[in-house]
Amino acid sequence: THEFSFTQDSIRHIAIDTVTVYGVSVIRRNSTYRYTPLESRYLVSVVGESDVLRYIATLPGVSSGMEGALGYFVRGGNSGNNRIELDGVPIYGSTHLFGLFSIFHPQIVEEVEFKNGGFSASNGNFLASITRINSISPNSNQYNGSIEMSPFLLGGSINGPLASNVKFVGAARVSLLRHEYKLLKNVMNLEDDFVPWVADVYLKMELPIIEGHQISLSGYYSNDYFKFVGEDVLEMNWGNRFVSMEWKWELSPSANFLTRLYRSHYFSGQRQQSFFDNKKTGELRLLSQLDDISFSTKFMQRLKQFTLSGGVEWLNQSLNPRSEKLMASRDGFYESNENFKTDLFSGFGELRYDTGILSAAVGIRG
């Protein structure tokens, strides 16, 4: 048996600093998750960059691919079944540096919506998930901006009024890897050369026309380029480009028309040159390109707990998978240069009932 006794002198009062606890509240309803860059900022990439896509791998039913990379798989599907959109435009190459972080500057993102089920009739043909990245609306009263620098990237953003009733938002990032490698090469006396280039640029303008009508113009560019020069030369290059115009007509607080026209281009290429005694002995080139031109218009009407929507869409798509192989030591030559074009016309309609707890929908697309 042990006896303990306490006196007034044995009690100490210790003051501690204020502790702030942050909670992340992600909206989840019927296989739909919505979150903001603020809620995902605590998940950074392996290169120290805050990333709006990295949070997806923490959601139920989603598993990540290679450790540290952004590839993810939803309920057993492959990564090609996941659609990613920026302001309604599909993005086919969504990462920098072989998947280490996404091409979306956090300062341009207002909200991310991830759906792994309950797809709308307007969503098109995909199987696993859809991720919608919605950009911020520019500030019409004052200028706001930011500058960020990490060991890999230098970037900045700005938004505010441009002219009377016209406002804009812009952001850009560029890599510092080339300068860092040149410094490392001089210090370590390296013979091989490495030329990296990573960049992305986003620009959007909003132009109110008359009351209830607004036009948005946006453009996007991203590019990754790497060149390794040693005994052989290897080059890799991929990127996205798009321009988009959107017209929103607010008929009332519960009804609107949304019309969108965009053109996008995605490419991925690789070139390898082989040398022996400073003479080229072979060369391999691979290049794939995907071009989209799309026009769509959609109507939406809310009636208490019911939402009625419908519209039409036209998509012209051109796929150009190309490979070319040249052998310097022979006359042999092989080239494949095919171009596949499709035109898709579709109409869709949907009636959705939502009580906040229960949601049900019926839709048709053809």
Disulfide bonds with the S-S distance in Angstrom:
none
